[in-house]
């Protein structure tokens, strides 16, 4: 992550790769539609995990998937 003038610039490649992994899994499992549209909720989870210090793309994807599924289940119960 780069820091310049007090602004954080994210590693776009890392976010992109983690999103691709997570979105592919969630599309195949039917949790998100099979479209080219970015799922904002999933992207937000990945960015949040990155901001919390996770920099491994596989762990980012896996944790985002777990949180996404937990949120989906919580919404279904409510």
N, C-alpha and C positions, 0 to 999 in steps of 0.2 A: 504494500500500500504506500502510496506517495503522499507526502504532506507538503502543501505549498500555500503560503499565506493563510494559514489557519483552516484551509479547506482540505477535506479528505477526498482523494481520487481513488476509486475502487479499481481493483484488478478486473477489468471487464471480461477478459478471457477466462478467468477462474469462475466468475459468476455464470458466464455463458455455458461453460462446460458442465458445471454442476447442475444448472437448469436443464440442459439437454438430457443428462442422465436421469434426473428425477422425473421430468416431464415424459420421457419415453416410458419409464416404468409405470407411471400413473395412467398414461394413455392405454397401455397394453392391459392394465388391470381394470380399465373402465371407469376410473375415478375422475378423469377429466376427459372432455370430448377430443376426438382425434381431428383437430384442426391446426392451422398454422398460427392461430391467435395465442398470444402469450397469456398464461394464467397469472394474473396480478398477485393473487394470494400466495402462490408458490414462489414467485419471484421475490416477494416481500420477505418470506420466511428465509430464503437463501441469503438475501442481503443482510437481514438481521443477524443470522448466524455468523456471517463474515465479520460484521461489526463487533461481534462478541469475541472474535479472535480465532475462529476456525478457518484454516487456510488449505485444508486437504479437500480436494474436489469430491472424492468418494464419500468422505464423512459428511461434507456439506450436503450432498445429495441424499444420503441415507437419513440424516437427521431431519432434513426438510420433508422427506417422504413421511417419516414417522409423525412429525408434527401436523402435517397436512391431513393425514388419515385420522389422527386423534381429533382434530378440529371438525372434520367431516362427521365423525361418529358422534361428537358432542352436539353438533347441530341437528343430527337426525333424532337424537334422544329428546332434545328440548322441544 
